[in-house]
């Protein structure tokens, strides 16, 4: 539920709501490189929402497992539609969430693009 709340905030372009899930010391590896700390993550997604005002993300095959008390790992497949629909970037990801000060926060995330639909590849129609 917590994970999908973040996705809903992303799809609503609610940057403040989206940022609620991240710890101050979050480290995120994205298809464009490492982001370290909340300010870097916030800047990256503010740029994304500005550049792609209709961007949407879909999550499928979400798996959540508690690996230790207060530590949860997520594994998921994702699709990002830069134009809100149509061609998409497809990928896989995983995240590590810790229970800190009575709430869950993401401390580490890794995402990899595994497929790019035709129409999103530079130089192709």
C-alpha positions as CSV (number, residue, x, y, z in Angstrom):
1,X,0.0,0.0,0.0
2,X,2.8,2.4,0.9
3,X,4.7,1.7,-2.3
4,X,1.6,2.2,-4.5
5,X,0.8,5.5,-2.7
6,X,4.1,6.8,-4.0
7,X,3.2,5.7,-7.5
8,X,-0.2,7.4,-7.3
9,X,1.5,10.6,-6.2
10,X,3.9,10.3,-9.1
11,X,1.0,9.8,-11.5
12,X,-0.7,12.9,-10.0
13,X,2.6,14.8,-10.4
14,X,2.3,15.6,-6.7
15,X,6.0,16.1,-6.0
16,X,5.6,16.7,-2.3
17,X,3.5,13.5,-1.9
18,X,5.9,11.5,-4.0
19,X,8.8,12.6,-1.9
20,X,7.2,11.5,1.4
21,X,8.4,7.9,0.8
22,X,12.1,8.8,0.7
23,X,14.6,8.9,3.6
24,X,16.9,11.9,3.8
25,X,19.8,9.6,3.0
26,X,18.1,7.8,0.1
27,X,20.3,6.5,-2.7
28,X,18.6,5.8,-6.0
29,X,20.1,4.3,-9.2
30,X,18.0,5.3,-12.2
31,X,18.5,4.8,-15.9
32,X,20.2,8.3,-15.9
33,X,22.6,7.5,-13.0
34,X,22.9,7.8,-9.2
35,X,20.8,10.2,-7.1
36,X,22.0,10.6,-3.6
37,X,19.9,12.3,-0.9
38,X,16.3,13.7,-1.0
39,X,17.4,17.0,-2.7
40,X,18.8,15.1,-5.7
41,X,15.8,12.9,-6.0
42,X,13.4,15.9,-5.7
43,X,15.4,17.8,-8.4
44,X,15.3,14.8,-10.8
45,X,11.6,14.3,-10.5
46,X,10.8,18.0,-10.7
47,X,12.6,18.0,-14.0
48,X,10.8,14.9,-15.2
49,X,7.4,16.4,-14.4
50,X,8.4,19.7,-16.1
51,X,9.8,17.9,-19.2
52,X,6.9,15.4,-19.5
53,X,3.7,17.0,-18.1
54,X,1.7,13.9,-18.9
55,X,4.1,11.2,-17.7
56,X,2.6,8.1,-16.1
57,X,4.0,5.0,-14.5
58,X,2.5,1.6,-14.2
59,X,3.7,-1.1,-11.8
60,X,3.2,-4.8,-12.4
61,X,4.5,-7.9,-10.6
62,X,5.1,-6.1,-7.3
63,X,6.7,-8.4,-4.7
64,X,7.3,-7.3,-1.2
65,X,9.2,-9.3,1.4
66,X,10.3,-8.7,4.9
67,X,13.9,-9.7,5.1
68,X,14.4,-8.6,8.8
69,X,12.3,-6.9,11.4
70,X,11.8,-3.4,10.1
71,X,13.4,-4.1,6.7
72,X,11.4,-4.7,3.6
73,X,12.6,-5.3,0.0
74,X,10.4,-4.7,-3.0
75,X,10.9,-6.1,-6.5
76,X,8.8,-4.9,-9.4
77,X,8.4,-4.4,-13.1
78,X,7.5,-0.9,-14.3
79,X,6.4,1.0,-17.4
80,X,6.8,4.7,-17.9
81,X,4.8,6.5,-20.5
82,X,6.5,9.9,-21.1
83,X,3.4,11.1,-23.0
84,X,0.9,9.6,-20.6
85,X,0.1,6.7,-23.0
86,X,1.6,5.2,-26.2
87,X,5.2,4.2,-26.3
88,X,6.8,3.3,-23.0
89,X,10.1,2.6,-21.3
90,X,9.9,-0.9,-19.6
91,X,12.1,-1.8,-16.7
92,X,12.7,-3.7,-13.5
93,X,13.5,-2.3,-10.1
94,X,14.0,-3.1,-6.4
95,X,13.9,-1.0,-3.3
96,X,14.9,-1.3,0.3
97,X,12.6,0.2,2.9
98,X,13.4,0.7,6.6
99,X,11.1,1.4,9.5
100,X,12.5,4.7,11.1
101,X,10.8,6.8,13.7
102,X,7.6,4.8,13.4
103,X,7.3,5.2,9.6
104,X,8.5,3.4,6.5
105,X,11.1,5.2,4.3
106,X,12.9,4.1,1.2
107,X,16.7,4.1,1.6
108,X,17.9,2.4,-1.6
109,X,16.3,1.9,-5.0
110,X,17.7,0.5,-8.3
111,X,15.9,0.7,-11.6
112,X,17.0,-0.7,-15.0
113,X,15.5,-0.2,-18.4
114,X,15.0,-3.5,-20.2
115,X,13.0,-2.4,-23.3
116,X,12.2,0.8,-25.1
117,X,9.2,0.9,-27.4
118,X,9.5,2.1,-30.9
119,X,8.9,5.8,-31.1
120,X,11.1,6.6,-28.1
121,X,14.4,5.6,-29.6
122,X,16.2,8.7,-31.0
123,X,16.3,8.7,-34.7
124,X,13.5,6.2,-35.2
125,X,9.9,6.8,-36.0
